[in-house]
């Protein structure tokens, strides 16, 4: 609570102003407090952003770990793919000729995937890769004795 | 940055551990010597596929430059194969 607001409330408590006058005085303070509050949140947001950036560094790799037991012999697959490679890889989609899009869309929808490739833009794919950083997939199939982990690091 | 070295490690229960360092940077020599042929192939394939040759080159160059850092390790039946691209 700032000093002006406290003074108004003290005046109201002392009976120097009535409730309506106090309300008008408080309302008159609103823009000032809103500005100061806005500046305050801006500072906090900036500080949080900096701290988040410091704490959460950008993921560089996509890791896929598979552990399975086949014929009582353990099989493990450990793949580390740079996120940059994923970004470059999704740009391959831009090389698909326009006339092939319709055929692909028809085939995908026939298999129950209602996807329109022509509507997917490079920026959508970039966004998809960016959101992969928050992805963690853990599959633990106990009957099959297999474990799959997909995550970014 | 293009990949410079690929390290391939193969380990089987029957033979000793094999570690191969493949100097990928040496591939620049044949690549430069064969560059006219490579350009012709790229342009030919791009025309056949009705795609922009510059765009195709850019995409494949980006993929090539993103390869360093790739690491694949597979262990099965006591054998171990690891590939690292630096």
gemmi code that builds the backbone of each chain (N, CA, C; Angstrom):
import gemmi

chains = {
    "A": [
        ("UNK", (0.854, -1.197, 0.000), (0.000, 0.000, 0.000), (0.892, 1.249, 0.000)),
        ("UNK", (0.609, 2.187, -0.912), (1.482, 3.355, -0.941), (1.023, 4.419, 0.066)),
        ("UNK", (1.817, 5.484, 0.202), (1.608, 6.487, 1.244), (0.297, 7.258, 1.056)),
        ("UNK", (-0.011, 7.631, -0.196), (-1.231, 8.401, -0.483), (-2.479, 7.608, -0.124)),
        ("UNK", (-2.481, 6.337, -0.499), (-3.628, 5.477, -0.220), (-3.815, 5.336, 1.309)),
        ("UNK", (-2.700, 5.193, 2.012), (-2.756, 5.068, 3.464), (-3.335, 6.339, 4.102)),
        ("UNK", (-2.914, 7.530, 3.596), (-3.413, 8.806, 4.137), (-4.917, 8.933, 3.941)),
        ("UNK", (-5.378, 8.531, 2.730), (-6.823, 8.615, 2.445), (-7.603, 7.720, 3.407)),
        ("UNK", (-7.094, 6.514, 3.609), (-7.781, 5.571, 4.498), (-7.760, 6.057, 5.945)),
        ("UNK", (-6.664, 6.723, 6.338), (-6.576, 7.274, 7.698), (-7.582, 8.418, 7.869)),
        ("UNK", (-7.717, 9.263, 6.801), (-8.682, 10.360, 6.830), (-10.107, 9.820, 6.936)),
        ("UNK", (-10.365, 8.709, 6.218), (-11.683, 8.079, 6.271), (-11.949, 7.522, 7.671)),
        ("UNK", (-10.913, 6.907, 8.229), (-11.063, 6.334, 9.573), (-11.270, 7.431, 10.612)),
        ("UNK", (-10.601, 8.591, 10.408), (-10.714, 9.698, 11.363), (-12.007, 10.488, 11.164)),
        ("UNK", (-12.727, 10.174, 10.086), (-13.980, 10.866, 9.819), (-13.809, 12.203, 9.139)),
        ("UNK", (-12.596, 12.478, 8.658), (-12.358, 13.761, 7.980), (-13.016, 13.784, 6.617)),
        ("UNK", (-13.112, 12.617, 5.961), (-13.808, 12.501, 4.672), (-14.814, 11.357, 4.793)),
        ("UNK", (-15.881, 11.467, 3.968), (-16.827, 10.354, 3.982), (-16.419, 9.307, 2.936)),
        ("UNK", (-17.194, 8.233, 2.875), (-16.828, 7.097, 2.013), (-16.773, 7.489, 0.535)),
        ("UNK", (-17.760, 8.346, 0.120), (-17.786, 8.741, -1.302), (-16.548, 9.546, -1.684)),
        ("UNK", (-16.218, 10.485, -0.783), (-15.025, 11.317, -1.053), (-13.766, 10.453, -1.074)),
        ("UNK", (-13.685, 9.512, -0.142), (-12.510, 8.619, -0.103), (-12.408, 7.794, -1.387)),
        ("UNK", (-13.595, 7.357, -1.863), (-13.594, 6.564, -3.095), (-13.097, 7.381, -4.277)),
        ("UNK", (-13.576, 8.665, -4.327), (-13.150, 9.541, -5.423), (-11.655, 9.804, -5.349)),
        ("UNK", (-11.168, 10.000, -4.132), (-9.725, 10.249, -3.964), (-8.895, 9.015, -4.377)),
        ("UNK", (-9.399, 7.859, -3.996), (-8.686, 6.621, -4.369), (-8.707, 6.410, -5.882)),
        ("UNK", (-9.879, 6.755, -6.475), (-10.000, 6.617, -7.934), (-9.027, 7.550, -8.635)),
        ("UNK", (-8.843, 8.756, -8.026), (-7.911, 9.721, -8.625), (-6.472, 9.206, -8.577)),
        ("UNK", (-6.218, 8.344, -7.623), (-4.860, 7.784, -7.505), (-4.609, 6.620, -8.476)),
        ("UNK", (-5.693, 6.071, -9.021), (-5.577, 4.849, -9.813), (-4.549, 4.915, -10.939)),
        ("UNK", (-4.604, 5.966, -11.831), (-3.639, 5.979, -12.945), (-2.203, 5.934, -12.454)),
        ("UNK", (-1.969, 6.701, -11.373), (-0.609, 6.752, -10.831), (-0.172, 5.363, -10.354)),
        ("UNK", (-1.117, 4.733, -9.567), (-0.768, 3.419, -9.027), (-0.657, 2.392, -10.144)),
        ("UNK", (-1.558, 2.550, -11.163), (-1.495, 1.605, -12.286), (-0.161, 1.716, -12.993)),
        ("UNK", (0.283, 3.000, -13.182), (1.574, 3.194, -13.856), (2.714, 2.578, -13.054)),
        ("UNK", (2.655, 2.899, -11.733), (3.755, 2.385, -10.920), (3.724, 0.861, -10.895)),
        ("UNK", (2.463, 0.296, -10.851), (2.333, -1.152, -10.820), (2.838, -1.760, -12.135)),
        ("UNK", (2.477, -1.023, -13.240), (2.932, -1.513, -14.552), (4.435, -1.545, -14.626)),
        ("UNK", (5.046, -0.454, -14.144), (6.508, -0.406, -14.161), (7.105, -1.499, -13.301)),
        ("UNK", (6.419, -1.757, -12.201), (6.911, -2.750, -11.263), (6.883, -4.146, -11.895)),
        ("UNK", (5.708, -4.453, -12.530), (5.604, -5.784, -13.125), (6.593, -5.925, -14.276)),
        ("UNK", (6.782, -4.788, -14.968), (7.744, -4.847, -16.078), (9.127, -5.226, -15.574)),
        ("UNK", (9.494, -4.629, -14.465), (10.796, -4.927, -13.882), (10.874, -6.386, -13.453)),
        ("UNK", (9.773, -6.812, -12.786), (9.755, -8.195, -12.318), (9.816, -9.151, -13.509)),
        ("UNK", (8.998, -8.814, -14.535), (8.976, -9.698, -15.703), (10.362, -9.789, -16.321)),
        ("UNK", (11.005, -8.626, -16.386), (12.360, -8.623, -16.951), (13.308, -9.446, -16.095)),
        ("UNK", (13.183, -9.264, -14.797), (14.061, -10.015, -13.898), (13.792, -11.511, -14.011)),
        ("UNK", (12.470, -11.851, -14.065), (12.137, -13.271, -14.206), (12.670, -13.826, -15.498)),
        ("UNK", (12.491, -13.029, -16.581), (12.968, -13.485, -17.884), (14.457, -13.757, -17.850)),
        ("UNK", (15.185, -12.835, -17.198), (16.643, -13.017, -17.121), (16.998, -14.249, -16.312)),
        ("UNK", (16.266, -14.403, -15.176), (16.594, -15.558, -14.336), (16.214, -16.858, -15.033)),
        ("UNK", (15.039, -16.836, -15.745), (14.640, -18.040, -16.473), (15.665, -18.391, -17.529)),
        ("UNK", (16.148, -17.310, -18.203), (17.154, -17.555, -19.239), (18.416, -18.139, -18.619)),
        ("UNK", (18.711, -17.641, -17.402), (19.910, -18.151, -16.743), (19.729, -19.589, -16.297)),
        ("UNK", (18.474, -19.886, -15.788), (18.244, -21.232, -15.271), (18.024, -22.218, -16.411)),
        ("UNK", (17.106, -21.844, -17.336), (16.731, -22.775, -18.388), (17.457, -22.414, -19.683)),
        ("UNK", (18.539, -23.058, -19.947), (19.260, -22.794, -21.178), (18.559, -23.528, -22.313)),
        ("UNK", (18.780, -23.028, -23.504), (18.124, -23.590, -24.678), (18.640, -25.009, -24.933)),
        ("UNK", (17.690, -25.922, -25.141), (18.076, -27.324, -25.376), (18.843, -27.443, -26.689)),
        ("UNK", (19.904, -28.215, -26.661), (20.734, -28.356, -27.855), (20.546, -29.696, -28.543)),
        ("UNK", (20.114, -30.690, -27.780), (20.029, -32.031, -28.353), (18.700, -32.701, -28.020)),
        ("UNK", (18.272, -33.540, -28.937), (17.135, -34.418, -28.686), (17.707, -35.804, -28.422)),
        ("UNK", (17.346, -36.368, -27.278), (17.874, -37.682, -26.921), (16.778, -38.730, -27.016)),
        ("UNK", (17.100, -39.854, -27.590), (16.180, -40.989, -27.635), (16.915, -42.175, -27.019)),
        ("UNK", (16.381, -42.691, -25.931), (16.991, -43.842, -25.257), (16.007, -45.002, -25.293)),
        ("UNK", (16.459, -46.104, -25.786), (15.617, -47.303, -25.830), (16.365, -48.422, -25.116)),
        ("UNK", (15.698, -49.025, -24.167), (16.281, -50.177, -23.474), (15.288, -51.317, -23.591)),
        ("UNK", (15.724, -52.401, -24.167), (14.836, -53.547, -24.342), (15.607, -54.818, -24.051)),
        ("UNK", (14.860, -55.845, -23.728), (15.492, -57.139, -23.479), (14.926, -58.142, -24.475)),
        ("UNK", (15.753, -58.593, -25.358), (15.342, -59.575, -26.356), (16.172, -60.829, -26.165)),
        ("UNK", (15.493, -61.930, -26.040), (16.164, -63.226, -25.840), (17.145, -63.143, -24.660)),
        ("UNK", (16.674, -62.490, -23.615), (17.454, -62.352, -22.378), (18.760, -61.563, -22.563)),
        ("UNK", (18.907, -60.909, -23.692), (20.099, -60.073, -23.917), (19.644, -58.618, -24.001)),
        ("UNK", (20.262, -57.763, -23.224), (19.821, -56.365, -23.258), (20.212, -55.667, -24.566)),
        ("UNK", (19.276, -54.907, -25.088), (19.532, -54.120, -26.287), (19.289, -52.665, -25.941)),
        ("UNK", (20.259, -51.848, -26.184), (20.066, -50.427, -25.897), (20.395, -49.596, -27.130)),
        ("UNK", (19.618, -48.574, -27.302), (19.861, -47.623, -28.395), (19.902, -46.243, -27.756)),
        ("UNK", (20.942, -45.532, -28.042), (21.125, -44.212, -27.460), (21.447, -43.248, -28.601)),
        ("UNK", (20.494, -42.404, -28.925), (20.669, -41.500, -30.062), (20.625, -40.060, -29.560)),
        ("UNK", (21.580, -39.281, -29.983), (21.588, -37.857, -29.647), (21.621, -37.065, -30.956)),
        ("UNK", (20.575, -36.322, -31.177), (20.462, -35.571, -32.437), (20.464, -34.078, -32.115)),
        ("UNK", (21.321, -33.303, -32.758), (21.297, -31.851, -32.492), (19.958, -31.247, -32.928)),
        ("UNK", (19.444, -30.344, -32.122), (18.174, -29.680, -32.467), (18.317, -28.927, -33.796)),
        ("UNK", (19.542, -28.461, -34.047), (19.797, -27.741, -35.291), (19.554, -28.656, -36.503)),
        ("UNK", (19.866, -29.934, -36.324), (19.650, -30.905, -37.402), (18.150, -31.108, -37.636)),
        ("UNK", (17.382, -31.104, -36.557), (15.927, -31.220, -36.702), (15.375, -30.015, -37.450)),
        ("UNK", (15.898, -28.841, -37.080), (15.433, -27.613, -37.742), (15.740, -27.659, -39.236)),
        ("UNK", (16.962, -28.120, -39.540), (17.351, -28.206, -40.950), (16.541, -29.293, -41.649)),
        ("UNK", (16.251, -30.370, -40.920), (15.523, -31.491, -41.514), (14.091, -31.134, -41.879)),
        ("UNK", (13.434, -30.366, -41.016), (12.039, -30.031, -41.319), (11.935, -29.126, -42.540)),
        ("UNK", (13.041, -28.467, -42.875), (13.014, -27.619, -44.076), (12.989, -28.465, -45.342)),
        ("UNK", (13.267, -29.756, -45.198), (13.154, -30.658, -46.352), (11.729, -30.650, -46.900)),
        ("UNK", (10.781, -30.394, -45.998), (9.378, -30.381, -46.425), (9.128, -29.318, -47.493)),
        ("UNK", (9.964, -28.255, -47.464), (9.775, -27.192, -48.461), (10.181, -27.662, -49.854)),
        ("UNK", (10.889, -28.799, -49.936), (11.313, -29.313, -51.240), (10.256, -30.219, -51.877)),
        ("UNK", (9.201, -30.498, -51.118), (8.141, -31.335, -51.695), (7.415, -30.507, -52.757)),
        ("UNK", (7.366, -30.982, -54.012), (6.700, -30.201, -55.063), (5.229, -29.956, -54.726)),
        ("UNK", (4.741, -28.784, -55.150), (3.361, -28.394, -54.824), (2.354, -29.412, -55.333)),
        ("UNK", (2.655, -29.994, -56.523), (1.683, -30.938, -57.097), (1.596, -32.245, -56.293)),
        ("UNK", (2.660, -32.487, -55.488), (2.647, -33.714, -54.668), (1.843, -33.526, -53.386)),
        ("UNK", (1.589, -32.256, -53.027), (0.873, -31.982, -51.777), (-0.509, -32.616, -51.758)),
        ("UNK", (-1.235, -32.491, -52.899), (-2.607, -33.005, -52.946), (-2.615, -34.517, -52.756)),
        ("UNK", (-1.680, -35.175, -53.444), (-1.612, -36.637, -53.325), (-1.292, -37.045, -51.884)),
        ("UNK", (-0.347, -36.330, -51.283), (0.031, -36.641, -49.902), (-1.131, -36.403, -48.943)),
        ("UNK", (-1.828, -35.258, -49.150), (-2.980, -34.948, -48.292), (-4.035, -36.038, -48.395)),
        ("UNK", (-4.307, -36.484, -49.638), (-5.331, -37.519, -49.855), (-4.915, -38.832, -49.184)),
        ("UNK", (-3.638, -39.178, -49.326), (-3.161, -40.440, -48.727), (-3.220, -40.373, -47.207)),
        ("UNK", (-2.800, -39.214, -46.662), (-2.818, -39.056, -45.197), (-4.233, -39.122, -44.649)),
        ("UNK", (-5.172, -38.446, -45.346), (-6.560, -38.456, -44.858), (-7.174, -39.848, -45.003)),
        ("UNK", (-6.711, -40.602, -46.019), (-7.212, -41.974, -46.190), (-6.778, -42.845, -45.004)),
        ("UNK", (-5.617, -42.499, -44.435), (-5.120, -43.256, -43.285), (-5.516, -42.619, -41.953)),
        ("UNK", (-6.486, -41.713, -42.022), (-7.027, -41.141, -40.787), (-6.222, -39.990, -40.221)),
        ("UNK", (-5.377, -39.383, -41.051), (-4.601, -38.223, -40.581), (-5.077, -36.997, -41.365)),
        ("UNK", (-5.973, -36.213, -40.783), (-6.496, -35.061, -41.525), (-5.505, -33.899, -41.526)),
        ("UNK", (-4.502, -33.991, -42.345), (-3.430, -32.995, -42.366), (-3.343, -32.386, -43.764)),
        ("UNK", (-3.243, -31.065, -43.817), (-3.076, -30.396, -45.104), (-1.658, -29.840, -45.159)),
        ("UNK", (-0.816, -30.500, -45.929), (0.601, -30.128, -45.959), (0.822, -28.708, -46.462)),
        ("UNK", (-0.014, -28.278, -47.414), (0.183, -26.940, -47.981), (-0.048, -25.852, -46.946)),
        ("UNK", (-0.772, -26.194, -45.874), (-1.044, -25.192, -44.835), (0.076, -25.117, -43.803)),
        ("UNK", (0.999, -26.058, -43.873), (2.104, -26.043, -42.905), (3.202, -25.132, -43.448)),
        ("UNK", (3.489, -24.112, -42.696), (4.499, -23.136, -43.098), (5.805, -23.402, -42.333)),
        ("UNK", (6.934, -22.942, -42.884), (8.205, -23.157, -42.181), (8.188, -22.630, -40.751)),
        ("UNK", (7.483, -21.496, -40.531), (7.448, -20.939, -39.167), (6.693, -21.857, -38.201)),
        ("UNK", (5.677, -22.607, -38.749), (4.960, -23.572, -37.904), (5.909, -24.672, -37.465)),
        ("UNK", (6.748, -25.105, -38.396), (7.688, -26.182, -38.081), (8.737, -25.699, -37.076)),
        ("UNK", (9.155, -24.442, -37.239), (10.106, -23.857, -36.278), (9.495, -23.851, -34.877)),
        ("UNK", (8.202, -23.466, -34.834), (7.488, -23.416, -33.560), (7.402, -24.814, -32.950)),
        ("UNK", (7.161, -25.787, -33.823), (7.063, -27.185, -33.374), (8.379, -27.636, -32.749)),
        ("UNK", (9.479, -27.300, -33.400), (10.797, -27.685, -32.886), (11.068, -26.973, -31.560)),
        ("UNK", (10.675, -25.688, -31.498), (10.882, -24.942, -30.248), (10.141, -25.602, -29.090)),
        ("UNK", (8.924, -26.089, -29.372), (8.134, -26.701, -28.302), (8.613, -28.100, -27.957)),
        ("UNK", (9.418, -28.685, -28.838), (9.991, -30.004, -28.529), (10.893, -29.932, -27.306)),
        ("UNK", (11.410, -28.732, -27.035), (12.327, -28.571, -25.905), (11.653, -28.915, -24.579)),
        ("UNK", (10.332, -28.758, -24.555), (9.593, -29.065, -23.318), (9.072, -30.499, -23.325)),
        ("UNK", (9.441, -31.250, -24.353), (8.882, -32.600, -24.508), (9.673, -33.642, -23.720)),
        ("UNK", (8.955, -34.466, -23.017), (9.560, -35.633, -22.377), (8.579, -36.788, -22.541)),
        ("UNK", (9.015, -37.837, -23.146), (8.156, -39.010, -23.333), (8.816, -40.181, -22.625)),
        ("UNK", (8.107, -40.788, -21.727), (8.606, -41.979, -21.030), (7.639, -43.123, -21.295)),
        ("UNK", (8.114, -44.166, -21.912), (7.279, -45.345, -22.158), (7.933, -46.510, -21.432)),
        ("UNK", (7.173, -47.122, -20.557), (7.717, -48.250, -19.806), (6.781, -49.442, -20.012)),
        ("UNK", (7.089, -50.266, -20.996), (6.258, -51.434, -21.288), (6.823, -52.616, -20.513)),
        ("UNK", (6.206, -52.901, -19.379), (6.768, -53.933, -18.500), (6.664, -55.335, -19.100)),
        ("UNK", (5.543, -55.593, -19.804), (5.382, -56.935, -20.379), (6.409, -57.183, -21.483)),
        ("UNK", (6.657, -56.135, -22.269), (7.620, -56.275, -23.370), (9.052, -56.069, -22.880)),
        ("UNK", (9.184, -55.664, -21.627), (10.495, -55.385, -21.043), (11.262, -54.356, -21.871)),
        ("UNK", (10.576, -53.306, -22.195), (11.189, -52.237, -22.991), (10.908, -50.896, -22.344)),
        ("UNK", (11.855, -50.019, -22.479), (11.710, -48.679, -21.915), (12.194, -47.669, -22.952)),
        ("UNK", (11.395, -46.677, -23.211), (11.758, -45.664, -24.207), (11.691, -44.303, -23.546)),
        ("UNK", (12.707, -43.510, -23.730), (12.710, -42.149, -23.191), (13.092, -41.189, -24.308)),
        ("UNK", (12.300, -40.168, -24.470), (12.596, -39.119, -25.452), (12.592, -37.797, -24.700)),
        ("UNK", (13.660, -37.078, -24.777), (13.714, -35.792, -24.074), (14.763, -34.888, -24.719)),
        ("UNK", (14.749, -33.655, -24.318), (15.722, -32.691, -24.844), (16.698, -32.313, -23.740)),
        ("UNK", (17.906, -31.999, -24.109), (18.891, -31.624, -23.083), (19.778, -30.494, -23.593)),
    ],
    "B": [
        ("UNK", (29.128, -25.058, -39.351), (30.407, -25.745, -39.530), (30.155, -27.158, -40.048)),
        ("UNK", (30.851, -27.518, -41.077), (30.660, -28.858, -41.650), (31.339, -29.905, -40.759)),
        ("UNK", (30.881, -31.160, -40.821), (31.514, -32.185, -39.981), (32.963, -32.429, -40.385)),
        ("UNK", (33.820, -32.546, -39.407), (35.252, -32.731, -39.685), (35.709, -34.174, -39.500)),
        ("UNK", (35.216, -34.791, -38.451), (35.669, -36.152, -38.137), (34.468, -36.998, -37.714)),
        ("UNK", (34.453, -38.221, -38.170), (33.463, -39.185, -37.689), (34.220, -40.280, -36.945)),
        ("UNK", (33.746, -40.602, -35.767), (34.392, -41.657, -34.984), (33.441, -42.851, -34.937)),
        ("UNK", (33.915, -43.970, -35.422), (33.107, -45.194, -35.419), (33.795, -46.190, -34.494)),
        ("UNK", (33.065, -46.658, -33.498), (33.626, -47.650, -32.569), (32.788, -48.919, -32.656)),
        ("UNK", (33.451, -50.011, -32.928), (32.756, -51.299, -33.031), (33.380, -52.247, -32.018)),
        ("UNK", (32.530, -52.857, -31.240), (33.009, -53.780, -30.222), (32.125, -55.022, -30.235)),
        ("UNK", (32.714, -56.151, -30.512), (31.942, -57.397, -30.510), (32.564, -58.351, -29.494)),
        ("UNK", (31.813, -59.339, -29.045), (32.389, -60.271, -28.063), (33.525, -61.100, -28.651)),
        ("UNK", (33.537, -61.269, -29.976), (34.521, -62.154, -30.609), (35.808, -61.453, -31.025)),
        ("UNK", (35.719, -60.152, -31.278), (36.945, -59.480, -31.720), (37.231, -58.276, -30.818)),
        ("UNK", (38.411, -57.727, -30.990), (38.807, -56.595, -30.156), (38.034, -55.340, -30.565)),
        ("UNK", (38.178, -54.364, -29.749), (37.501, -53.095, -30.006), (38.170, -52.379, -31.183)),
        ("UNK", (37.352, -51.981, -32.138), (37.876, -51.257, -33.299), (37.405, -49.809, -33.198)),
        ("UNK", (38.334, -48.912, -33.334), (37.992, -47.499, -33.288), (38.505, -46.820, -34.551)),
        ("UNK", (37.588, -46.295, -35.322), (37.980, -45.659, -36.592), (37.730, -44.158, -36.512)),
        ("UNK", (38.744, -43.424, -36.838), (38.595, -41.969, -36.946), (38.579, -41.636, -38.438)),
        ("UNK", (37.434, -41.206, -38.917), (37.314, -40.924, -40.360), (37.418, -39.418, -40.577)),
        ("UNK", (38.479, -38.985, -41.235), (38.638, -37.530, -41.429), (37.744, -37.026, -42.568)),
        ("UNK", (36.565, -36.562, -42.183), (35.591, -36.129, -43.186), (36.045, -34.861, -43.919)),
        ("UNK", (36.914, -34.097, -43.255), (37.356, -32.856, -43.903), (38.143, -33.133, -45.175)),
        ("UNK", (38.706, -34.352, -45.255), (39.456, -34.706, -46.475), (38.521, -34.887, -47.674)),
        ("UNK", (37.229, -35.075, -47.386), (36.269, -35.221, -48.486), (36.120, -33.927, -49.289)),
        ("UNK", (36.617, -32.810, -48.691), (36.565, -31.546, -49.421), (37.388, -31.610, -50.701)),
        ("UNK", (38.473, -32.396, -50.670), (39.354, -32.452, -51.851), (38.611, -33.040, -53.056)),
        ("UNK", (38.030, -34.267, -52.946), (37.255, -34.755, -54.094), (36.027, -33.902, -54.381)),
        ("UNK", (35.432, -33.323, -53.312), (34.238, -32.496, -53.533), (34.566, -31.283, -54.395)),
        ("UNK", (35.721, -30.666, -54.115), (36.120, -29.486, -54.909), (36.457, -29.915, -56.332)),
        ("UNK", (37.176, -31.047, -56.459), (37.563, -31.512, -57.797), (36.333, -31.888, -58.636)),
        ("UNK", (35.343, -32.458, -57.962), (34.147, -32.910, -58.691), (33.026, -31.870, -58.672)),
        ("UNK", (33.339, -30.662, -58.199), (32.280, -29.658, -58.035), (31.494, -29.365, -59.322)),
        ("UNK", (32.148, -29.292, -60.513), (31.332, -29.039, -61.717), (30.299, -30.141, -61.943)),
        ("UNK", (30.724, -31.378, -61.714), (29.806, -32.509, -61.896), (28.681, -32.467, -60.851)),
        ("UNK", (29.063, -32.125, -59.608), (28.068, -32.053, -58.521), (27.023, -30.981, -58.838)),
        ("UNK", (27.507, -29.833, -59.348), (26.577, -28.744, -59.692), (25.610, -29.205, -60.775)),
        ("UNK", (26.161, -29.913, -61.782), (25.302, -30.409, -62.868), (24.250, -31.386, -62.339)),
        ("UNK", (24.675, -32.262, -61.456), (23.742, -33.261, -60.884), (22.649, -32.549, -60.087)),
        ("UNK", (23.052, -31.567, -59.278), (22.067, -30.842, -58.455), (21.049, -30.126, -59.345)),
        ("UNK", (21.578, -29.423, -60.382), (20.666, -28.687, -61.275), (19.756, -29.667, -62.014)),
        ("UNK", (20.322, -30.780, -62.476), (19.531, -31.780, -63.204), (18.425, -32.365, -62.350)),
        ("UNK", (18.778, -32.743, -61.122), (17.776, -33.323, -60.214), (16.718, -32.298, -59.829)),
        ("UNK", (17.155, -31.041, -59.651), (16.207, -29.989, -59.278), (15.207, -29.744, -60.404)),
        ("UNK", (15.712, -29.739, -61.641), (14.804, -29.531, -62.781), (13.840, -30.716, -62.893)),
        ("UNK", (14.386, -31.925, -62.720), (13.540, -33.119, -62.814), (12.478, -33.115, -61.717)),
        ("UNK", (12.860, -32.663, -60.529), (11.913, -32.640, -59.401), (11.115, -31.367, -59.310)),
        ("UNK", (11.343, -30.436, -60.251), (10.638, -29.139, -60.298), (10.775, -28.387, -58.977)),
        ("UNK", (11.986, -28.334, -58.473), (12.236, -27.542, -57.263), (13.370, -26.556, -57.537)),
        ("UNK", (13.438, -25.549, -56.723), (14.453, -24.514, -56.878), (15.831, -25.078, -56.486)),
        ("UNK", (16.817, -25.090, -57.416), (18.130, -25.661, -57.066), (18.816, -24.944, -55.912)),
        ("UNK", (18.605, -23.613, -55.809), (19.224, -22.858, -54.707), (18.652, -23.296, -53.370)),
        ("UNK", (17.309, -23.467, -53.390), (16.627, -23.870, -52.154), (17.075, -25.269, -51.733)),
        ("UNK", (17.167, -26.166, -52.725), (17.590, -27.548, -52.434), (19.011, -27.548, -51.871)),
        ("UNK", (19.897, -26.761, -52.508), (21.285, -26.691, -52.039), (21.339, -26.138, -50.622)),
        ("UNK", (20.541, -25.097, -50.379), (20.523, -24.471, -49.056), (20.063, -25.462, -47.983)),
        ("UNK", (19.006, -26.222, -48.295), (18.467, -27.184, -47.318), (19.507, -28.255, -47.007)),
        ("UNK", (20.116, -28.811, -48.062), (21.080, -29.893, -47.827), (22.367, -29.374, -47.172)),
        ("UNK", (22.734, -28.162, -47.478), (23.909, -27.567, -46.826), (23.658, -27.365, -45.334)),
        ("UNK", (22.427, -26.902, -45.016), (22.056, -26.721, -43.598), (22.084, -28.048, -42.854)),
        ("UNK", (21.597, -29.097, -43.507), (21.598, -30.423, -42.862), (23.037, -30.880, -42.630)),
        ("UNK", (23.864, -30.681, -43.640), (25.280, -31.078, -43.531), (25.969, -30.339, -42.381)),
        ("UNK", (25.696, -29.048, -42.278), (26.327, -28.236, -41.239), (25.766, -28.524, -39.844)),
        ("UNK", (24.597, -29.153, -39.788), (23.991, -29.453, -38.483), (24.405, -30.818, -37.954)),
        ("UNK", (25.102, -31.579, -38.760), (25.459, -32.949, -38.364), (26.403, -33.048, -37.171)),
        ("UNK", (27.386, -32.140, -36.996), (28.282, -32.274, -35.842), (27.493, -32.295, -34.519)),
        ("UNK", (27.864, -33.228, -33.660), (27.145, -33.380, -32.398), (26.246, -34.606, -32.407)),
        ("UNK", (26.045, -35.173, -33.593), (25.192, -36.370, -33.677), (25.929, -37.560, -33.068)),
        ("UNK", (25.213, -38.320, -32.296), (25.810, -39.435, -31.566), (24.821, -40.595, -31.564)),
        ("UNK", (25.219, -41.714, -32.084), (24.346, -42.894, -32.123), (25.108, -44.061, -31.512)),
        ("UNK", (24.502, -44.719, -30.525), (25.158, -45.862, -29.898), (24.146, -46.996, -29.769)),
        ("UNK", (24.492, -48.129, -30.301), (23.593, -49.280, -30.263), (24.330, -50.448, -29.620)),
        ("UNK", (23.692, -51.059, -28.635), (24.269, -52.232, -27.973), (23.269, -53.379, -28.093)),
        ("UNK", (23.714, -54.483, -28.639), (22.834, -55.642, -28.772), (23.679, -56.902, -28.831)),
        ("UNK", (23.203, -57.922, -28.152), (23.879, -59.232, -28.144), (25.361, -59.116, -27.772)),
        ("UNK", (25.664, -58.251, -26.891), (27.047, -58.098, -26.468), (27.900, -57.278, -27.406)),
        ("UNK", (27.337, -56.861, -28.531), (28.079, -56.027, -29.480), (27.715, -54.563, -29.259)),
        ("UNK", (28.661, -53.735, -29.555), (28.454, -52.313, -29.313), (28.952, -51.529, -30.517)),
        ("UNK", (28.084, -50.717, -31.083), (28.471, -49.876, -32.218), (28.143, -48.435, -31.865)),
        ("UNK", (29.121, -47.580, -32.007), (28.898, -46.165, -31.690), (29.425, -45.302, -32.839)),
        ("UNK", (28.642, -44.335, -33.199), (29.049, -43.399, -34.257), (28.919, -41.990, -33.697)),
        ("UNK", (29.989, -41.248, -33.792), (29.965, -39.840, -33.342), (30.445, -38.972, -34.482)),
        ("UNK", (29.774, -37.883, -34.690), (30.206, -36.938, -35.730), (30.639, -35.646, -35.041)),
        ("UNK", (31.846, -35.253, -35.324), (32.400, -34.042, -34.688), (32.610, -32.950, -35.734)),
    ],
}
model = gemmi.Model(1)
for chain_id, residues in chains.items():
    chain = gemmi.Chain(chain_id)
    for i, (resn, *xyz) in enumerate(residues, 1):
        res = gemmi.Residue()
        res.name, res.seqid = resn, gemmi.SeqId(i, " ")
        for name, pos in zip(("N", "CA", "C"), xyz):
            atom = gemmi.Atom()
            atom.name, atom.element = name, gemmi.Element(name[0])
            atom.pos, atom.b_iso = gemmi.Position(*pos), 0.0
            res.add_atom(atom)
        chain.add_residue(res)
    model.add_chain(chain)
structure = gemmi.Structure()
structure.add_model(model)
structure.setup_entities()
